[in-house]
Amino acid sequence: MLEKGIGNRQLTILVILYTIGDSILVLPSIVASAAEQDAWISGILGVTIAPLLVVFLYDALRRCYPEMTLIAYSHQILGKWLGMIMSLLFLSYFFITSATYLREVGDFMTSQILHDTPILMVMILFLSVVLMAVRLGLEPMVRSAEVLFPVLIFMMFILILFLLPEIQLKKLKPIFDGGLKPILEGSIPFIVLPFMEPVAVLMILPFVSQKNAIRKSLFIGQWIAGSVLIIITFLSLLILGPESTSRNIYPSYILARKINIGDILIRLEAILAVIWFITIFIRFSLFLYVTALGLAQTLKINDYRPLVYPLGLNLIFFSLIMAPDTTYYNNLIANYWPFYALTFGFIFPLLLLTIAKVRKKDDPNKI
């Protein structure tokens, strides 16, 4: 079931929110583990490179089949059987990624805020909201992003403003102490996790009303979101220091605890929590939506909605068994997940685009 009428301004806002996603919470730690005090340079390098790679690749692939989703043109490019395999691979990626978001919500809430609450209850409560959003469809989801976007901007402004008195420039020294290699290593997760992991956007681009402005919306959205992530990483280093940033699982949340305005306004970590809730809700909802939509298209079902609740139940089960504990999960995300996301967010789309272009060259009537 295809939905029409998403405006380009709505697409830009959606890109900003889902690109920030859970990265605002976990990315500074992952990047600082590799680049230490030069993590901010890794961020600038990542934001410079990633939108150029991702936007041109995704837009070129979309232009080949402007009215089809990623699942639909995978069949068109690769044929029936190879296309089915590629579709199932992408669907598994969407589903597993959705499970990581649900698990992250459970781990964060039970370790930082609701210490005595069972992780299962936290996951069920959050998932129930996401399921309602997915059942309502893409357009209500995008409108909710529009409504929540000013809240995010206001919260970001307050967070940055209140953290300025805590900045210590000496914590960035020495610059380039480890050379270029750690900076390049730190730039990999900064490129992959925010920008390439959400390859799910290829499933919703056919629903955008103004096709000629899609590339611009993707560029603007990714660069704004990337700038936000650079600022958060920069503040984490300036206030917590590189060692503390890399050691803490959620350094930006710890960062918000440092706010102290005259011993009156203190420990306003709820500000960061609200920002994270908004962005992870949009990203999680998008991934679960495209999982249900893609599965419906693969099974040739006209309506994806009957699949939403069964997928939700399976998500809860899978998110609980995917990692025995938080330490194992965080090690998985930091050391292995960037390469997994790189495969689906860049390598497979590049492969599809290459084959599509070759087929077009051999027979222009095929595309």
HELIX and SHEET records of a PDB file:
HELIX    1   1 ASN A    8  ILE A   20  1                                  13    
HELIX    2   2 SER A   23  ALA A   35  1                                  13    
HELIX    3   3 GLU A   36  ASP A   38  5                                   3    
HELIX    4   4 ALA A   39  CYS A   64  1                                  26    
HELIX    5   5 LEU A   70  LEU A   78  1                                   9    
HELIX    6   6 LYS A   80  PHE A  108  1                                  29    
HELIX    7   7 MET A  109  ILE A  113  3                                   5    
HELIX    8   8 ILE A  119  LEU A  136  1                                  18    
HELIX    9   9 LEU A  138  LEU A  163  1                                  26    
HELIX   10  10 LEU A  164  GLU A  166  5                                   3    
HELIX   11  11 LEU A  169  LEU A  172  5                                   4    
HELIX   12  12 LEU A  180  ILE A  191  1                                  12    
HELIX   13  13 VAL A  192  MET A  196  3                                   5    
HELIX   14  14 VAL A  199  MET A  203  5                                   5    
HELIX   15  15 LEU A  205  PHE A  207  5                                   3    
HELIX   16  16 LYS A  211  ALA A  213  5                                   3    
HELIX   17  17 ILE A  214  ILE A  239  1                                  26    
HELIX   18  18 PRO A  242  ARG A  247  1                                   6    
HELIX   19  19 PRO A  251  ALA A  256  1                                   6    
HELIX   20  20 GLU A  269  THR A  298  1                                  30    
HELIX   21  21 ARG A  305  LEU A  307  5                                   3    
HELIX   22  22 VAL A  308  ILE A  321  1                                  14    
HELIX   23  23 THR A  326  ASN A  335  1                                  10    
HELIX   24  24 TRP A  337  LEU A  342  1                                   6    
HELIX   25  25 THR A  343  ILE A  347  3                                   5    
HELIX   26  26 PHE A  348  ASP A  362  1                                  15    
HELIX   27  27 PRO A  364  LYS A  366  5                                   3    
SHEET    1   A 2 ASN A 260  ILE A 261  0                                        
SHEET    2   A 2 LEU A 265  ILE A 266 -1                                        
END                                                                             
